[in-house]
Amino acid sequence: MTDIQNEIEKEVKAQQLAGKIIKSVQQEIIAYMPYLSHAVMQMQVCFYPIKEQIAQASVSFGSDGVNFYGLASIVLQLFEQQENQVLRLYLHSMMHCLFTHMFTYDRFETQYWDLAADMAAENVILDLHWKKCELDGDDIRRRVLNETIEKCGRGNAETIYDYLCMHAKERNVLLQYTFLFRQDCHDLWRNTKKEKNLDLTEIKQKWNEIEKKTELSAENYERARGLEPGTISRRFSLPKRKREDYTSLLRKFMVNQEEIHINPDSFDYIYYTYGLQLYENMPLIEPLEYRVNHQIESFAIAIDTSGSTQGKIVQNFIAKTYDILTANDIFTKDMHVVLLQCDAKIQEEIVIHNADEMQLYLQDYTIKGYGGTDFRPVFARIEELKNADKLPDFRGLLYFTDGIGKYPKNMPSYQTAFVMPENQKEVPEVPSWAIQMKVSMEELER
């Protein structure tokens, strides 16, 4: 009985001391970066009880968006080894909350999202250039992050995740660096709502408000110190999706393909003629016999024919798509476009092989459907066609819909874009792996 009491007293003292360390960390963050005070105040600290098994407590640290969890003994151990580690750990978990990385965890390929979220959190921390939170290995982290961001364009988790999903070779390399970016445990992100009876929508909304306050506070901090706008605030600004016209979106589904014919843009007739004059029938420089064209090999267009997407806008969408595809030699000679009409099930499936067939289809187009909306049959059908080798070099799926329906749980192996009418009242949230785009009637006019 005495031994148990001693252990309890020892743990209580450890938690008290660890609590002071975390409190000191919070004060340091606020003193150095006052614009993060809203986020710091939202991160309540909880230590695992003494009877909690290590397996249940996972790997010492993490946050579910409500609390920052940790093992008191590990806090003391890390602080003794290198006090910067505790500060870095706390900042890392706070960045996950600030950018709401945990609230859509069940919709992602978790291995890729874990790495993407960790890289995004570390990117912001390294960008602070705060010596107080520097760790061994930061030079490697910076190098890997810089190389990745250069390729994918942005350092936020969503962009890095998309890059990992779409580039298998690069993904396999980056996954080897997972240990380098992992600071906390993400197990707390799983089933949080069920296990702790939490309203994740409300919690996410709070963190969205904190993110806005943080950005505003950072802007005020910049002005007060005469800093260039965006010097600090850009780090805490969630990326805004740039509106893109439908033509640009469709061009994302093009395939780079080499066609064998003369490229006049890279041919110099002066040297060619001079060679003929000097050596009679021998030109000095042969013309380049190829150029790279952006052409579509194989992709699919799905039309949601449920009651909510009827009428002229559907016809305009198909017609506009046809205009874009037939412009500038976008189609290859062996075009393979699958056109699907579907509501809760597939109502029609047509394969278009050339521009003439597309024109005939448009002339005799009739909407078939009017039922409810379920997106899954289209994705299942595409997988069937791919497995049967009927979609050569498949590029992706364009799905015209109001977005209200049942989505697949798993991310497909190809690009997907959900194109929606701009003026609809309800705008649903599509899966994170898909492109969501709104189009107006004016934009679809021919």
ABEGO torsion letter per residue (X at the ends): XAAAAAAAAAAAAAAAAAAAAAAAAAAAAAAABAAAAAAAAABBBBBBBAABBAAAAEBGBEBAGABBBBBAAAAAAAAAABAAAAAAAAAAAAAAAAAGAAAAAAABBAAAAAAAAAAAAAAAAAAAGBAAABBBGAAAAAAAAAAAAAAAGBABAAAAAAAAAABAAAAAAAAAAAAAABABBAAAABGAAAAAGBBAAAAAAAAAAAAAAAAAAAAAAAAAAGBBBGAAAAAABBBBBBBBBAAAAAAAABBBBBBBBBBAAABBAAAAAAAAAAAEABBABBBBABBBBBBBABBBBBBBABAABBEAAAAAAAAAAAAAAABGGABBABBBBBBBBBBABBABBBBBABAAAAAAAAAABBBBEGBBBBAAAAAAAAAAAAAAGABBGBAEBBBBBAGBEBBBABBBABBBBBBBBAABABBBBBBAABBBBBBBAAAABX
